[in-house]
Amino acid sequence: MPPVSPVPGRAHSLKIAATIGLALYCAGVCLAKHHPLGTAIRTAGLAILAYVAVQRRSITTWTLFAILAGTELGADAPGVAVHLHVLAEIFLRLVRVIVAPLILGTLTTGIAGHGRLRSLGRIAWKTFLYFEIVTTLALVVGAVAIHLSRAGEGITLPASVAASGAATLVTHPGVETFLLNIFPENIALAVSQNQILQVAVFAILFGIALALLPDDKKAPLLSLLTSLTDTMFQFTKLIMYFAPVAAGAAMSYTVGSMGLSTLLPLAKLMATFYGAVLAFVLLVLLPVILLTRIPLAKFLKAVSEPAAIGFATSTSEAALPLAMENMEEFGVPRWIVSFVIPSGYSFNMDGSSLYLSIAAIFAAQASGIHLSLGEEAVMLATLMVTSKGIAGVPRAVLAILLATAASFHLSTAAVMMILGVDALIDMGRTGLNVAGNCLASALMDRWESGANR
């Protein structure tokens, strides 16, 4: 839904109301120990924010309000909140229905409809070079952040966590398995299992084959795929009306099932991660935007909604259709969007890379192990390689961390302890993953436009 632009005077009043609502909510959080008073103040703040959200009629505003309301519900009524996860699951199922047809349609029509064979090769090597540089910088920023905060020092590892470590061990696929899994064995199976990279590879090859056909033979199928793509974008708009409900339900489930009190021992780790996210945005992503003259305000408007959905649901997949749609509206050609963003799911996980370096060094600090500069460099290189297979692997971050801990003789208990706040950290790393992939598509469009001048 396009946001309604209120008249200037009313817009100013809504901004004041939103500021008052947020201030009341934050004050209520500070008074959380005084339960009745804190709850009353937070509820008043949410009521004001609800009024602002209704007046704004923007899915982004609704989603942000739903995240706060879901947090409050999870804290005050955890017994109710844990049963709302089904709403988030319904939304994710609806999104998964869209993803494969959308990628198939956009990539195929982008390649076959515009004869972009040479451009595709040029975009591909630039895209993967950029992915490698940015994810490496994310690892470095994470390592610097955890060294500055020393969040792992002084942590007492509970015996119960250590005992559960071996039971939860997962294995990370080797390089050969990852490379093999890029290519689809059966396209119907790839679609049914939502293997995004396999669908993208099939769509690229299918688009190239279609582009090589004479115009009279490719026109009927191209027309069908174009109609399919346009329909799926309309389908996306319908589903996104449900996004705020799903975001609130996911947040309430996370808080209600974990309890805020369990987060206190690892609050410094959470603060380190979100501080590193801010540093990465300011030191890496923002300079990329400014140097390539991408319009900042317009980009933030385009990326805010899919990033908010990714943040609340903790899955990049939920934000994929809307991210593709918004970046196309931003001005990036459909064929670039449909290649860069799905590819980023495996190769441009900025948030995940940032988190992996923080978590691995946190485990070393908590284990009382001092790593030399050379050992840390080897560990970061290991994380850089293994993180490329992160998409489509259940609990992949945990698998990578456990494998790294074993390689460097770190305590498995320290890794397992991080699971206490993993759900809340996962929201931040997913939001950053979505924003990073959106920026990558805008950057590739800038480079491609310059190459064609």
N, C-alpha and C positions, 0 to 999 in steps of 0.2 A: 504494500500500500504506500503510495507517495504521501509524505507528510504534508499536513495542511499548514500553510503559512499564515499565521494570524496577523492581524493588522499590527503596526509597530507598537502602539500603546499597549495593546493586549499582550503582545509578545514580551514586552518589558515586565508586565505584571506577572506573567507566568514564570519568568526567570526569577523574579523576587520570591514567588511562592515556592518554586523548586528549591531555592537556596534555604528558605526557612524550613521546609520539610526535611532537607538533608541535615541541617543543623540540629533540628529536634531529634532526628533519628540517631545522629552521632552522640548527642547529649544523653539519650536513653541508653546507648551502648556503654557510655562511661559510667552510668548509674546502674549497671547490670546487677551489682551486689545488693542494691536496694530493690528487690524484685518487683513489688507492685508499682512503685513510682517509675522505675526504669521502663517497665512494660507499657505503662500508660503514656509516657512521653514518646516512646518509639511508635506506638500505635497512632498517636496524634500526628507524628511526622509522616507515617505511611499514608494516613488519610489525606493529608495535603498533597503528597506526591501522587496519590491515586487521582485526585482532581486534576492535577497538571497533566497526567498521562491521558486522561479522557479528553481534555481540551486539545492536546497536541495531535492526537490521532495518528501517531507514528509508531510503527512496529518496534523501532529501536527504543523509543521511550517506554513503551509497554514492556519490552523485554527487560530493560534495566530495573523498572519498578517491580516486575515479577521476581527478579533475582533477590531484591531486598525483602519482598514479602515472603518469599520462600525461605530465606534465612531465618526470618522471625518465626515463621510457622514451625520450622525444624527445631528451633531452640525452645519454643514455648509448648509445643504439642508434638513431641517426637513420635508418640504412638500413632498419631494421624499421619504425620509426614512420611513415615516409612512405607505407607500403603499407596502413596501418590506416584511412586516410581513408574507405575504402569502407564501413566500419561506421557511421561518422557519416552518410554519404550514405543508407544504408539506413534509418536512423532518420528522417532528414528526409523521405524519400519516404513513409514510413508516416504521418508527421504531416500531410503535405500531403494525403493521402487523407481525413483527418478534417476539415480546416479548413472547407472550403466547406459540406458537409452540416451541420456543427455550427452554423455561423452562420445558415444558411438555416432550420434547424429551431428554434433558440432564439429568433431574432428574430420569426419568423412566429408561433409559438405564444405568445410573450410579448405580442404586439400583439393578435392575433385572439382569443386565449383569455381575455384579461382586459379587453378593451375599453379599451386604454390610449392612445387616439388623442390626447386632450388632454394627458395626462401626457407622451407622447412629444415633443410640441412644446416643452413646458416644459423637459424634460430636455435636448433638443437645444441650445437656445440657452445654457443654463447650462454644458453640457459644452464647447461650442466657445469660450465666453468664458474658462472656466478653462484650456483648452488654450493659448489665446493668451497669457494672463498668465504661465503657468508656463514656457512655452518662451522667452518674452522674458526672464524672470528667469534662465533657464539660459544664454542668450547673454551676459547681463551678468556673471554669476558667472564664466563662462569667460574673458571679456575681462579682468576684474580679476585672475584667477589668473595669466594669462600675463604681465601687466604686472608683477606682483609677482616672478615667477620669472625673467623675461627669458630664457627658455630658448632663444630664437632668436638672441640676440646672441652673436657669436663663432663661429657655425657656418660652416664652410667648405663651400661647395657644390661637390661633385665634378663634373667635366666630363661624366662618363658619365651622371650623373643628368640633367644639363641636356640632353644630347643625346636622352635617351629621352623627355623631356617632351612633345615635339610628337607623337611616335608614339602616346602613350597618351591623347591628348585625346578626351574624350567630351563629348557635348552634353547639356545639360539642357533638358527640354521647356519650352515657354513656358506662360504661364498659361492660354491658351485650350486648349492640348492637355491640360493637366492637368485642367481642368474637364470637358472632353469625355470624358476617360478615367474619370471618376467614374461615368458612366452606362453600363450594359451594352448592347452592341449585340446580343449573343447570349448568353443565360444559360449555355448549355452551354459556349461558348468561355470565358466568364468563370470557370466552375468548373474547366475543364481547365487554364487558365493561372494558377489560384490568385489571381485578382484580387479580393482580399478586400473592398475598398471597393465594387466593382461588385456582388459577391454581397450585401453588406449593403444597398445601395440597392435591389436587386431584392427582397430579403426584406422590407424596410420597406414598399415599395409593395404587394407580394403580401399581407403581413399586414393592411394597411389594407383592401385589396379584400376579403379573406376576412372581416374583422371586420364589413363592411357587409352581408354575406349574412345571410339568416334562419338561426336556430339549426339547423333541421333540415337545411339544405343545407351548412352549414360543418362540422357535427359529424364526418362521416366523414373528411374531409381533415385536420381538426384532430387527430383521434385518430391518424391515420397519422403526421403530423408529430411528435406528442408521442412516439410509440413510436420514431420515427427518432432523435429527440434523445436519449432515454434510452439507446438502443443505442449511439450515438456516444460518449456519456460512458463507457459500459462499455468500448468499443473503446479509448478514451483510456487507461483504467486498465491495460489489457493492454499497450499500447505503451510505457507509462512504465516498465515493468520493464526495458526495454532502454535506458533513458535513461542510466544510469551508464556502460554500455559505450560508448555513442555519445559521451558527454562525455569520457571518457578517450581515446578514439580521436582525437577532434577536437583535443584539447590536445596529444597526442603528435605529431600531424601538423604542427601549427603550430610547435612548438618544433623538431621534427626537420627540417623543411624550411627554416627560417630560420636556426637556429643562434643560441645566446644571445650569441655574440660580436658579432654584427651589431647588437645592440641598444644597446651601450654608448654610441656617440656621441649617441644620442637618448634616453638614460636620463632626462635632465632634463625633456624634453617629456612622457615617460610619467609621471614623478612629478608634474608639474604637472597633468596630466589627472586622475589618480586623487586627487590632493589636492583638485581642484575638485569631483570627484564627492562626496567626503566633505563638503566645505563646502556643496554644494547640498543634500545630504540633511539636514544639520544646520540649515541656515539657511532652507530652503524647505519641504521635504517634512515634516520633523519638526514644525515649527510648525503646518502644515496638519492633521496628525494630532492634535496636542494641542488646537488650538483647536476642532476639530469633535468632540472626544471619541471618536475612533475608538480602540478598545482596542489599544494598541501591541503588546503581546506576542502577542495573537491574530493581528494583522495580519502581524507579522513571520513567524509560523509559516506563515501562508497563502501569503505571497509568496516565502519563501526557496527553495522547490523550483523554481517556474517561473523565478525570477531566476537560480538556479544553472545551470539547463539553458540559458537564453538566454546566460549568460556563457560557458559551455563551448563551445556550438555556434556562437556569434556570429550567431545569427539569431533574431529575435523570433518568427518563425513557428513555430519548434520548441516554444516555450513557450506559444503561444496556447491550445491546448485545455486544458492543465493549469491555466493562469492562470484561464480561465473557470470551470473546475470548482471550483478552490479558492476563488475569490471567491464563488461561489454557496454553497459550504459555510460560508464566512465569514458569510453572512447577507444578501448582496446579492441582490435578486430577479433571476431569470434574464433578464427582459426588459431590465433596466438593464445587466447584465453584457454581454449580447450586442449592445447598441448602443454602449456606451462603449468597451470594449476594442478591438473592430475599428476603430472610428473613430480611436482613438488611433494606429493604425499609420501614418496619414498626417498627423495633426494634433497629436499629442502626443509627439514624439520628443525627450524631455528630454535623453537622453544624446547624441544626434546634434547637437542645438542647442548643447550645452555644448562638444562637440568642435569644431564648425564655427568658433566664435568663437576658440577657442584656436589651431586650426590656421591660420586666416586671419591672425591677428596674429603668430603664429610666422613665417609666410612673409614678412610685412613686416619683422620684425626681422632674419631671416636675409638678406633682400635689402638691408638697410641703409637702408630707407625709413622715415622718421618720419611717421606719420599724425597729423594734428591731431585734436582731440576731435570736431570736426564731421565729418571724413572717417570716423572710426571709427563715429560714430553712423549715418552713411549706409550704411557697410558692414554693420553689425549689422542694420539695417533690411532691407537686400538679402538677407542670410542668412535673416532671419525669414520673408520671403516665399517665397524659393526652396526652403527646407527643407520646405515643406508638400507638395511633390511628390516627397518622397524615397522613399516606399514604392513598390515594384514597379519601380524604375528600377535596372538593373544598375550597380554602382559609383557610385551616386548621390552619395555624399559627395565622391568624387573629382571628379565632374562639376561639382558646386556650387563646390568649392574652385578648380578651374581657371577656371571662369567668373568667379569673384570676383577671382582673381589678374589675369586679363586686364583686368577693368574698372578695377582700381586700380593697374595697371602694376606688379604684383608679379612676382617671379621665379617662373616655372613650375618651375624646378629645385628650389626650396624645397618646393613642394607635392609634387613627385614623391619627394623625399627622405623625406617623412613615411611613404611606403608601406613603408619598412623596418620600422616598428613599428605600422603600421595594423592588422595582424591582432590584436596584443595589446591595442591600445587599443579595437578593435572589440568585444572581449569585455566591457569595462567599460561602453561606451556602450549595448550591447544589454541588459545586465543592468539598467541604469538605466532604459532605455526600458520594459522589462517591469514593473519596480517602479512606475514613474510611472503607467502605465496601470491597474495594479491599484488604486493609491491613488485614481485618478480615479473608478473605478467605486464604491469605498466612499464617497467624498465625495458623489457624486451621489445615492447611496442615502440618506445623512444629510440632504441638502437636500430630497429628495423626501419623506422621512418627516416632516420639519418642515413642509412645505407642506401635508401631508394631515392634520395634527393639528387 
